[in-house]
Amino acid sequence: MVTWKKLEELWKNGNHELREKLIIWDAVIRTKLMYGIESLQLNQDLRDRLDTFQLKGIRQILNIPI
């Protein structure tokens, strides 16, 4: 969440194309998540929370109201 919030200004007001923002999301946020949880065994509740987190980020990049 901290990294996502640091990049929030980029998602909302950045002069980057949508494709570039999605590449940045994938390279920074998703990579950081995957590295942090690679050794965890996730139950269904945690998987659902990760899905929700990812969808919130994508909606923010696409400017879809949450």
DRENGUKOL-108586 format. One line per 8 residues: their letters; for each residue x, y, z of C-alpha. Coordinates in Angstrom, 1 decimal. Example, Ala and Ser with C-alpha at 12.3 -4.5 7.8 and 13.67 -1.06 7.14 Angstrom:
as> 12.3/-4.5/7.8; 13.7/-1.1/7.1
END
This chain:
mvtwkkle> 0.0/0.0/0.0; 2.8/2.4/0.8; 4.4/2.1/-2.6; 0.9/2.4/-4.3; 0.2/5.6/-2.4; 3.6/7.0/-3.3; 2.7/6.5/-7.0; -0.9/7.7/-6.6
elwkngnh> 0.0/11.1/-8.1; 1.3/9.3/-11.2; -1.8/7.3/-11.6; -4.1/10.3/-11.3; -2.2/13.2/-12.9; 0.7/11.7/-14.8; 1.3/12.6/-18.4; 1.9/9.0/-19.3
elreklii> -0.2/6.9/-21.6; -2.4/4.3/-20.1; -0.2/1.5/-21.5; 2.8/3.0/-19.7; 0.9/3.3/-16.4; -0.1/-0.3/-16.6; 3.5/-1.3/-17.3; 4.7/0.7/-14.3
wdavirtk> 1.9/-1.0/-12.2; 3.1/-4.4/-13.3; 6.8/-3.7/-12.9; 6.6/-2.0/-9.5; 3.5/-2.9/-7.5; 2.8/-6.5/-8.8; 6.5/-7.4/-8.6; 6.8/-6.1/-5.1
lmygiesl> 3.7/-8.1/-4.1; 4.9/-11.3/-5.6; 8.3/-11.0/-4.1; 6.8/-10.3/-0.7; 4.4/-13.3/-0.7; 6.4/-15.9/-2.7; 7.0/-18.1/0.3; 3.5/-17.8/1.9
qlnqdlrd> 0.7/-20.3/1.6; -2.4/-18.2/1.0; -5.8/-19.2/2.1; -8.9/-18.1/0.1; -9.5/-15.0/2.3; -6.0/-13.7/1.6; -6.3/-14.5/-2.1; -9.6/-12.5/-2.2
rldtfqlk> -7.9/-9.6/-0.5; -5.0/-9.6/-3.0; -7.5/-9.7/-5.9; -9.3/-6.7/-4.3; -6.1/-4.8/-3.9; -5.1/-5.4/-7.5; -8.6/-4.4/-8.9; -8.5/-1.2/-6.8
girqilni> -5.2/-0.3/-8.4; -6.3/-1.0/-11.9; -9.5/1.0/-11.4; -7.5/3.9/-10.1; -5.2/3.8/-13.2; -8.2/3.6/-15.5; -10.0/6.4/-13.6; -13.0/4.2/-12.8
pi> -14.7/5.3/-9.6; -14.3/2.9/-6.7
END
